[in-house]
Amino acid sequence: MNFLAHVYLSGSNIPLAVGNLIADRVKGKNIELLAPEIQEGVLLHRAIDTYTDQHPLVRECVKKLFHYYRHYSRVIVDMYFDHFLAAHWNSFHPQDLETFSLSFYEALKNYTPQFPESIQKLISALIKYNWFEQYKTVEGLGLILEQMEQRTKFHSNLAASTEDLKQNYTYFESYFFEFMGELIAFTKTKTNHL
């Protein structure tokens, strides 16, 4: 799952959501430099990633793309699933996506100064390009993938993966819905034990 899903799965707990959002940029013992409630978000993010990477439904989706995108296939599936979450947002959340996004961005700005530059850059790009709402359309997803592709060390062809999404839209969408229900249940249990 990508940024939108990680924030959504944190519920209404903003510090948990902030930690869940930035977790990929927090390495090793650097977690100890964060406030305890943000540390919990980082740990939740890691648990979600482990659960997602090992889930048979997700593995099937990755397998479908692997022949062409190799190890970037996991990233692409995460992005596809954020697209489906945004596209079907009203099925998952009572607040519309625009209101949810703007509210979270405002709250996020209060936490930004305490983070290192790499995390501040991530947050700045997230807000500037309004990634949460961009996920809603395949075209918006393509723009985000294009930005990501420019930062990959090796040839990834991430932006071109929207063509695979268009060609197999109902396939990936059905896997998303089946997986999302299980992931929500897993996350609720995990959050209760933090």
N, C-alpha and C positions, 0 to 999 in steps of 0.2 A: 504494500500500500504506500501511497505517496503522501505529500503534505496535507492535503485536504482530509483524507481519511484519518490520518493520525490525530489531527486536531478534533475532528468530529468524534472519534472514539474516546476522547478525553472527557466528553460530557461538558458540563458547565464549569468545570474546575479550570480556571485560566492558567494558574502556574503549572498544573499538570499538562495542559495543552501546549504551553510554551516549551517545556522540557521535551515533550513528545515531538514537537516541530523541529527543534534544533539538534536532536540526538545524534544524527549522523555526523555532525561537526564536533562532537564531544568525544575525544579520544582518551582511552586509558584512565589514569588517575585524575585527569582534568575534571571528572565528574565531581570530585570532592570540593572543587572550588565553587560549585553552584549551591544555591539555597536548597534545603532539604526537599521542599515541595517540587522544585524543578528537577532535582535528582530523580524523584519518583517518576516524573514524566519521561526522563531518559530511559529508565529501567522498563517502563511500560512500552515504550517504542521498541526496545530491543526484544521484549517478549512477543510483541505483535509481529515483528520481522521474522523471528524464529518460527513462530506458529505458521505464518504465511508461507515462508520458504519451504516448509516441510509438508504443507497441505497437498493432498493428491489432486484437488481441483486446480490449484494454482500450477502445480507441476505439469498438468496436462496442457494448460495454456502456454507455459514456457516452452514445452516440447514442440508445440505447433510453430513457434517462431524460431526455434534454436538453429535450424539448418542455415538460416541467413544471418541472424543477429548474434549468434553465439552467446557469450556471457552477458551481453546487453539485453537479452530476452527478458530477464527477470525485471529489469528496470522498466522496460516497455510495458510489460503486463501490469506493473504497479501503476504506471501512468494511465493505461487503459481503464483500470479500475477506478482511479480518481475521476476520470472522465464520466464513467457511468454513475458514480456517486453524485457528481455535480448535475448531470443531465436528469437524474431522477431524485434530486434533492428533496422535493416535497414528499416523497415516499418515506424519507428517513428523519426529517426534521420539521418541526412546526413553523420555524421561522424561515422566511425566504432566503435564498443564498446571498443575495446582495446585502441584505441587512445583517445577516450572520457574518459575512466577510468583513464588512466595514467595522462592525462592532469588535471583532477579533483583532483587526489591524490596529485599531485605536488602543486596545488593551496591550497589545504586543509592543507598541512604541514605548510604554512605560518601563519595559524590561530591557529594551535594547542597549542602553548605555552600559549595563553591567557586563556585557559580553565582549569577547575579543573581536577584532576587526573582521575575521572571516565570517563569523556569525552575523555581525552587523550588516555585512554586504548581502548575505542571503536574505535577511529580513527586509532590507531596502529593496531588493529586486522583487521579492514576493509582493510587497505593497505597491511599488511603482507600476509593475505590470499586471497587478490584480490577478495573480495566478489562480486563485480559487474560482473566480468567475470565468476565467479563460478556459478552464477545464471543461466547461459546459458544452462547448462545441468542438467538433473534430478539428476545425480550422484553428481555434484557440489552442487546443492541445498541440497541434503542429507547431505553432509559434514557440511554445514552451520547450518542446523537444528540440527545435532548432537552436534555441539559446543553450540548451544543455549540450547539444552536439558540439558546439563551438568550444566547450570546456573539456571534452573528453580527450584523453591522451592518445587513443588509437582511433582509427576510422570506425565509427559506430553506425552511421547512417540512421540515426534516431529519428530524424524528421521524416524520412521516407516511410517509417513504420505506420504512419496514419493511413497509407494505402492498404496495408494488410488489415488494419482495423475496419476500413470501409468494406473491404471484400468479405470479411468474416464477422461483421458487426453482431449479428444475432447469436453467433457461436460464443463470442467473448462475453456478450451481455448476459446470456443464460448462465454461464459459469460465474460471473460476477454476483448475480442475485443469489445463487445457491451458496456460494462461499460467504457472502456478506452476512447472511443470517448466522452462520456458524461463528464468524469472527466477532460479531457483536456479542454473542453469548460468551465466548472465550474472554473477551475484554472486560465484560462486566464482572466475571468471576475473578479475573486477575486484579482488577482495580480494587475489589473488596479485600484483597489480601495484601495490598501495598501498605 
